Amino acid sequence: MSKTRPAYTPHTIRTTTWGDDDLALSVADSGVYVLISTAFTSTNSRTTTLPAAKKGLYFKFVWAVDDGTGNAYRAIKSNSTSELIKGTVFTYDINTTDQSNDIVANQLDGSAHDEIRINDDISKGSFIELVCDGSHWYTADSQIFTNETGADAVTEN
């Protein structure tokens, strides 16, 4: 007698895209991979706003294309200035000649860091993961590949 196996449905990753417009995320979007799939078509900066802090919220931002021109940046902003973004964003300068600034760890600490700005010339494959403890956002992992000088590739406000 043969055994019947339960139907297997493979896990699917939910995605949304962040193109050349601003983006507002909601609690219902938690767990999505935000794909930067369209490079800037202008020198205007773009912002995504995270939902209000709630324990367990998670987002991963992934660059699927080379992105940024001029002095433009992508900003990932918390919903409130009292909800900080804390942690470290690792930046890999892939266009340095002296090799001394290849990896820069940008610390996100202090009292006013409610926004991460990822500046121009970001290479595909870059990513930032954020998780929330109910009060603040934390970088769970990050790798930003850039042609900018490492320390200038990521700033925080």
PAMIBA-488849 format. One line per 10 residues: their letters; for each residue y, x, z of N, C-alpha, C, O. Coordinates in steps of 0.1 Angstrom, whole numbers, always signed. Each point is the difference from the previous one (the first is absolute). Layout:
<recs>
a) Y X Z Y X Z Y X Z Y X Z; ...
</recs>
This chain:
<recs>
msktrpaytp) -12 +8 +0 +12 -8 +0 +12 +9 +0 +1 +9 +8; +8 -12 -17 +12 +9 -1 +11 -6 +10 +1 -12 +2; +7 +21 +2 +11 -4 +9 +13 -2 -8 +2 +8 -9; +5 -18 +13 +13 -2 -6 +10 +8 +7 +2 -2 +12; +6 +9 -19 +11 +8 +6 +13 -8 -1 +2 -7 -10; +6 +8 +20 +13 -7 -1 +8 +5 -11 +0 +12 -4; +8 -20 -2 +10 +4 -10 +9 +10 +5 +5 -1 +12; -2 +12 -19 +9 +10 +5 +13 +0 -9 +0 +1 -12; +11 -3 +19 +13 +0 -6 +7 +12 +4 +3 +2 +12; -1 +7 -22 +7 +13 +4 +14 -3 +5 +7 -9 -4
htirtttwgd) -3 +18 +14 +14 -1 +5 +10 +2 -11 -2 +9 -8; +12 -17 +8 +11 +2 -10 +13 +4 +8 +3 -6 +10; +3 +15 -16 +13 +4 +6 +11 -8 -6 +1 -2 -12; +7 -4 +21 +11 -8 -5 +12 +9 -3 +3 +10 +7; +4 -12 -18 +11 +8 -4 +12 -9 -4 -2 -12 -3; +13 +18 +4 +13 -6 -5 +7 +12 -7 -3 +11 +3; +13 -14 -11 +7 +11 -7 +15 +0 +5 +5 -10 +3; +0 +22 -4 +14 +2 +3 +6 +8 -11 -2 +12 -2; +9 -20 -7 +6 +6 -12 +14 +5 +2 +4 +6 +10; +5 -11 -19 +14 +4 +0 +8 -11 +6 +11 -2 -4
ddlalsvads) -16 -4 +15 +7 -10 +8 -2 +2 +14 -9 +8 +4; +16 -15 +5 -2 +1 +14 -13 -9 +3 -3 -9 -8; -3 +11 +19 -12 -7 +4 +0 -4 +15 +4 +9 +8; -7 -21 -5 -1 -4 +14 -15 -4 +2 -6 -8 -7; +0 +14 +18 -14 -2 +3 +0 -10 +12 +9 -1 +8; -20 -7 -8 -2 -9 +11 -12 +3 +8 -8 +9 -3; +6 -16 +15 -12 +2 +8 -12 -2 -8 -10 +7 +2; +10 -17 -11 -12 -3 -8 -3 +11 -9 -12 +0 -5; +21 +9 +2 -3 +11 -10 -7 +11 +7 -4 +10 -6; +3 -10 +20 -6 +11 +7 -13 +4 -6 -8 -8 -3
gvyvlistaf) +6 +21 +2 -13 +5 -6 +1 +3 -15 -9 +7 -5; +20 -11 -1 +1 +3 -15 +4 +15 -2 +6 +6 +8; -11 -2 -20 +5 +13 -5 +12 -3 -9 -2 -8 -10; +13 +13 +13 +12 -2 -8 +1 +11 -11 +2 +11 +3; -5 -15 -15 +0 +10 -11 +13 +1 -7 +6 -10 -5; -1 +22 +5 +13 +3 -7 -5 +3 -14 -4 +11 -3; +4 -21 -6 -6 +1 -13 +10 +0 -11 -3 +2 -12; +16 -3 +15 +11 +0 -9 +10 +10 +5 +5 -2 +11; -2 +12 -19 +10 +10 +4 +14 -7 -1 +2 -9 -7; +8 +15 +15 +13 -5 -1 +5 +0 -15 -3 +9 -7
tstnsrtttl) +10 -19 +3 +6 +0 -13 +15 +2 +1 +7 +0 -10; -3 +2 +22 +15 +3 +3 +1 +9 +11 -10 +5 +5; +22 -2 -1 +2 +10 +11 +2 -8 +13 +5 +5 +10; -7 -18 -10 +1 -9 +12 -11 +2 +9 -12 +1 -4; +15 +1 +17 -11 +1 +10 -6 -14 +3 +6 -10 -3; -18 +10 +7 -8 -12 +3 -5 +0 +14 -3 +10 +5; +2 -22 +1 -4 -1 +14 -11 -10 +1 +1 -11 -6; -11 +14 +15 -9 -10 +4 +1 -2 +15 +2 +9 +7; -2 -22 -3 +2 -3 +14 -13 -5 +6 -7 -9 -6; +3 +16 +17 -13 -4 +6 +2 -13 +8 +12 -4 +3
paakkglyfk) -22 -3 +0 +1 -12 +8 +3 +3 +14 -1 +12 +4; +5 -22 +4 +3 +3 +14 -13 +6 +7 -11 -4 -3; +14 +13 +12 -11 +7 +7 -10 -9 +6 +4 -10 +7; -17 +12 -10 -11 -8 +6 -12 +10 +1 -3 +7 -10; -3 -7 +21 -12 +9 +2 -10 -1 -11 -5 -11 -3; +1 +22 -2 -11 +1 -10 +5 -1 -15 -9 +1 -9; +22 -3 +6 +4 -1 -14 -2 +14 -6 +2 +10 +7; -5 -10 -20 -3 +13 -7 +4 -1 -14 -2 -10 -7; +8 +21 +2 +4 +0 -14 -2 +15 -5 +2 +9 +7; -7 -8 -20 -1 +13 -6 +8 +0 -13 -2 -9 -8
fvwavddgtg) +11 +18 +7 +9 +1 -12 -6 +11 -9 -1 +12 +5; -2 -14 -17 -6 +10 -9 +7 +1 -13 +3 -11 -7; +1 +23 +3 +7 +2 -13 -10 +2 -11 -8 +9 +0; +7 -19 -9 -9 +0 -11 +7 +7 -13 -7 +2 -10; +20 +0 +12 +8 +7 -11 +9 +10 +6 +3 -1 +12; +2 +10 -20 +10 +9 +4 +13 -8 +1 +2 -9 -8; +6 +11 +18 +10 -10 +4 +13 +7 +4 +0 +11 +5; +11 -17 -9 +13 +4 +5 +8 +8 -10 -5 +8 -8; +18 -11 +8 +10 +8 -9 +12 +2 +8 +3 -8 +9; +5 +18 -12 +13 +3 +6 -1 +0 +15 -9 +7 +5
nayraiksns) +17 -14 +2 +1 +0 +14 -6 -13 +6 +2 -3 +11; -10 -4 -19 -6 -12 +4 -11 +3 +11 -6 +10 +0; +3 -21 +8 -11 +2 +9 -7 -14 +2 +6 -10 -3; -18 +10 +9 -7 -12 +4 +1 +0 +15 -3 +10 +7; +8 -21 -1 +0 -1 +15 -10 -10 +5 -1 -11 -6; -6 +15 +16 -9 -9 +7 +7 -2 +14 +2 +9 +8; +2 -22 -6 +9 -3 +11 -7 -10 +9 -7 -10 -4; +9 +12 +17 -6 -10 +10 +9 -13 -1 +11 +0 -5; -16 -10 +11 +6 -13 +0 +13 -1 +9 +8 -8 -2; -8 +17 +12 +11 +0 +10 +3 +15 +4 -9 +8 +0
tselikgtvf) +21 -5 +3 +4 +13 +4 -7 +4 +13 +0 +12 +4; -5 -22 +4 -7 +3 +12 -14 +4 -2 -7 +4 +9; +2 -7 -21 -14 +4 -4 +0 +13 -7 +4 +0 -12; -7 +11 +19 +1 +13 -6 -13 +3 -8 -10 -6 +1; +12 +16 -10 -11 +6 -8 -2 +14 +6 +9 +8 -1; -21 -6 +7 -2 +13 +7 -12 +7 -6 -9 -6 -6; +9 +19 +7 -11 +8 -5 +5 +12 -8 +11 +5 +2; -20 -1 -11 +3 +11 -9 -3 -3 -14 -10 -7 -3; +18 +11 -7 -3 -1 -14 -1 +14 -6 +10 +8 +1; -21 -5 -6 -3 +13 -6 +5 +0 -15 -4 -9 -8
tydinttdqs) +12 +19 +5 +5 +1 -13 -5 +13 -6 +1 +11 +6; -6 -12 -19 -5 +12 -7 +9 +3 -11 +1 -8 -10; +6 +19 +10 +9 +4 -11 -8 +7 -10 -4 +11 +1; +2 -18 -13 -8 +6 -10 +7 +7 -11 -5 +4 -10; +18 -1 +13 +8 +7 -10 +8 +11 +6 +11 +3 -5; -15 +3 +16 +7 +11 +6 -4 +13 -5 -12 +2 -4; +21 +8 +3 -4 +13 -5 -3 +10 +12 -8 +9 -3; +14 -11 +14 -3 +10 +11 -11 -4 +9 -4 +7 +9; -2 -19 -10 -11 -5 +7 +2 -2 +15 -9 -4 +7; +21 +7 -2 +2 -1 +15 +2 -15 +4 -1 -2 +12
ndivanqldg) +5 -6 -21 +2 -14 +4 -10 -10 -6 +3 -12 -3; -15 +17 +0 -10 -8 -6 -4 -13 +8 -1 -11 -6; +0 +12 +19 -3 -11 +8 +10 -2 +11 +3 +9 +7; +3 -21 -7 +11 -2 +10 -5 -13 +8 -4 -10 -6; +4 +11 +19 -3 -12 +8 +13 -6 +5 +7 +6 +9; -4 -17 -14 +12 -7 +5 -3 -9 +12 -7 -10 -2; +13 +13 +13 -2 -7 +12 +8 -13 +1 +12 +1 -3; -18 -12 +6 +8 -13 +1 +0 -3 +15 -8 -9 +4; +17 +14 +3 +2 -3 +14 +15 -2 +3 +8 +2 -9; -6 -7 +20 +14 -3 +4 +3 -15 +2 -9 -8 +1
sahdeirind) +22 +5 -1 +3 -14 +3 +5 -8 -11 +3 -12 +1; -2 +18 -13 +6 -8 -11 -8 +1 -13 +5 -3 -11; -18 +6 +12 -8 +1 -12 -7 -13 -3 -12 -1 +3; +19 -7 -10 -6 -13 -4 -2 +0 -15 -3 -11 -6; +4 +22 -1 -2 +1 -14 -4 +14 -5 +4 +10 +6; -14 -10 -15 -4 +13 -7 +5 -1 -14 -2 -10 -7; +9 +21 +3 +4 +1 -14 -8 +11 -7 +0 +11 +4; -7 -15 -15 -7 +9 -8 +8 +2 -12 +2 -8 -9; +4 +20 +8 +9 +4 -10 -6 +2 -14 -12 -1 -2; +21 +3 -8 -5 +1 -14 -10 +11 -2 -2 +9 +8
diskgsfiel) -3 -10 -20 -10 +10 -5 -13 +0 +8 -5 +10 +4; +0 -22 -1 -13 -2 +7 -11 +0 -10 +1 -8 -10; -12 +15 +12 -11 +1 -10 -11 -11 +4 -2 -3 +11; -5 -1 -22 -11 -10 +2 -10 +6 +9 -2 +13 +0; -5 -21 +8 -9 +5 +10 +6 +1 +14 -8 +1 +10; +21 -2 -9 +7 +0 +13 -4 -13 +7 -2 -10 -6; +2 +10 +20 -2 -12 +7 +5 +1 +14 +2 +11 +6; +1 -22 +0 +4 -2 +15 -8 -12 +5 +1 -11 -6; -7 +13 +17 -7 -11 +7 +8 -3 +13 +3 +9 +8; +0 -22 -5 +7 -4 +12 -9 -10 +8 -6 -9 -6
vcdgshwyta) +6 +10 +19 -7 -10 +8 +10 -3 +12 +8 +8 +4; -10 -21 +1 +10 -5 +10 -8 -2 +13 -11 -5 +0; +18 +8 +11 -6 -2 +14 +5 -13 +6 -3 -3 +12; +12 -4 -19 +6 -12 +5 +14 +2 +4 +8 -10 +1; -4 +23 +1 +14 +3 +3 +7 +9 -11 +11 -2 -3; -19 +12 -2 +5 +9 -9 -11 +3 -11 -11 -4 +1; +16 +11 -12 -9 +4 -11 -3 +15 +2 +9 +7 +5; -21 -3 -9 -4 +14 +1 -6 +4 -14 -7 -8 -6; +9 +21 +3 -6 +5 -12 -15 +4 +4 -2 +8 +8; -7 -15 -15 -14 +3 +3 -5 +12 -9 -9 +8 +4
dsqiftnetg) +15 -7 -16 -3 +11 -9 +10 +1 -10 +7 -10 -3; -5 +22 -3 +10 +1 -11 -2 +13 -8 -5 +10 +6; +8 -11 -19 +1 +12 -8 +10 -3 -11 -3 -9 -9; +14 +15 +9 +10 -2 -10 +1 +12 -9 +3 +11 +5; -6 -12 -18 +1 +11 -9 +13 -1 -8 +3 -10 -5; +5 +21 +5 +13 -1 -5 +4 +13 -7 -5 +10 +2; +15 -12 -11 +7 +12 -6 +12 +3 +8 +7 +11 -3; -3 -19 +12 +12 +3 +9 -4 +11 +10 -12 +2 +2; +22 +5 +3 -3 +9 +11 -6 -9 +11 +6 -10 +4; -17 +15 +2 -8 -8 +10 +8 -8 +10 -2 -12 +1
adavten) +12 +18 +6 +7 -7 +11 +9 -11 -6 +3 -9 +8; +1 +10 -20 +9 -10 -6 -7 -12 -6 +6 -9 -4; -20 +10 +3 -7 -11 -7 -1 -12 +9 -1 -11 -6; +0 +13 +19 -1 -12 +9 +11 +1 +11 +1 +10 +6; +7 -20 -5 +10 -1 +11 -2 -13 +7 -7 -9 -4; +13 +9 +16 -1 -12 +8 +13 -4 +5 +9 +8 +3; -6 -21 -1 +12 -5 +5 -3 -8 +13 +9 -6 +6
</recs>
